[in-house]
Amino acid sequence: MSVLAHEDALNAGPVDAPPIARPTTGWRLPPEMDPSWRSRRWPRRHWRPLLALGLGLVVVIALAIPASSLFRLEVDLVNRSGGRITSVNFASINGRTTFDIYAAAGISESAGLDLACSVVGPVLAQDGYGEASFFVLDRAGDVLATQSSRCAAPTPGPSINPVT
């Protein structure tokens, strides 16, 4: 039986019945070779790269916003410390943020405690990280102070209204 006779046998049936539709499986021409492809408008022809570009842009923005606020926090800590803080590392694990704050060379343990109480604690609280744990470390990685270090009570200044 020839191929043409076989196809005729497949399409044979009642006279009123439409021919059997064959599924379109297997290899097809790429869209660029399709004659109707060039007649489509540019966005309709390139929707996949546009979708990938849009999703990539959303991911970059979603990652850049938190990173910019933490970069701003690091700059604020370094500036407010007067150069006593050199760098800040942070990690967020299971919703708990921890800051490793590196002090400049030559900072003693008492100066590290003062740094934690006067600069680090207030700056973190101001930027919404008041509950975050932090460690003030020296250049060797030894802990100088933590969020649980006891800060000295402020010394009272001169009385504004002296008693006479």
N, C-alpha and C positions, 0 to 999 in steps of 0.2 A: 504494500500500500504506500503510495507516495505521500509526501508531506502535505501537498495541497488536498489530496483526497482525505487525509486524516483531519485537516482543519475543516473541510466541508462536513465531515461526519460529526465533528464537535458542534458545529453551528446548525446542524440539521434539527428540525423540530417542526412544530406547527407553523404554518405560513404566517400567522399573525404575531407570533412570539418574536421579541427582539433578539438579536444575537447575544450570545453569552459573553458577559464582560470578563475579560481576563485581568487578574490582579497585576498591578505594576510593581513587580519585585525585581531585584537584581540591579545591575549597573544602569545608571542613567547619565545623561550628559550633565556637566556642571551647569549651574544657573547662567553663567556668562555665555554659554553656547546656545541657550534657549532663545529663540528669535524674539519672544515677548519681553525678555529681560531688559534690553536696551530701551524699550519704549516706556518702561516704568520710571516714575520719578526717583530722584537720587535717594531720598530717605527710605523709600520702599525697597530699593536694591541693597542698601547697606544698613539694615536695621540691626543685624547681629553685632557688628563692631560698635555701633552707636550704643547699644544696650550694654556691652562690655565696658565701654568707656564711662558710661553713666554710673554703673555699679562700682567701678574702680574709684571714681570720684567720690561717691558716697562713703566708701571704706576709708579713703584717705582723710576725708573731713571728720569721720567718726573717730579716727585715731589721733588726729591733729589737735582737736579741741582739748581733751584731757592732758595731752603732752604739753600744750602751750601754757595751761594753768600751772602745771608742775614746774615748768621752766621758769615761769614768772615767780613762783614760790622760792626756787633756788636763788634767783637773782635778788629777791627781797631779803632772804636770809644773809647772803654774802654782804649786801650793801649795809644792812642794819647792824651787822656785827663789826663793821669797821675793818674788815679784812681778817678778822680772827677765825672766820669760817672760810675754808677754801673750796670745798665741794660737798654735794649732797647726792646720795643714792637713795632710791626708794624701791620698795617692793610691795605689791598688793596681793595677798594670798587669802583666798576665801573671804574677801570683803574686809580684811584687816590690813591696814596700811602701816608699814614700818619705814622709818627714815633713819639712815645712817649718815650722820653729819660729821664731817672731818674737819677738825680744828687745825689751825696753822701750826707750824713747827714752833716749839717753845712754850706752848700753852700748858700751864700746870693743871692739876686736878681741881684746885680751888677756882682757877680762872675758867675751867670747863664747866664747873657747877654754876658759876656766875653767868656764863654764856647761856646755859640751859634755862636758867631762871629769868634772865632779863631779855633775851632775844628769841631763843628757839620756841619756848612755850607760848609767849604772846603772839608771835608771827604765825605759828601753826594754828592757834585758836582763831586768829583773825581770818585766816583763809579757809576755815571750815574743817581743819584737821585736828581739832582739840582733843579728840578721843584716840588719835593715832599714837602709836608708841614710837619713841625716838631714842637714839643712842648718840651721844657726843663722843667721838673717838679721836685719839691723837693720831699722828702720822704712822705709828707702829700698829695701830688697830686696837690699842688698849682702851677700855671704856672709862671715860672721865665722868660722865653723868648720864642719867636716863630720865624718862618722863616721871618716874617714881622717886627721883632724888628730892630730898627735902630742901626747899628754898628758905633762906633766912627771911624773917619778917622784916619789912622795911623799917629803917630807923626813923623815928619821928623827927621832923625838922623843927625849926623854931616856931613857937606859937604865934599865930597871926594877931590874936588879941591878947596881949600880955596882961596879966592880972596886976592891978595896982593897989 
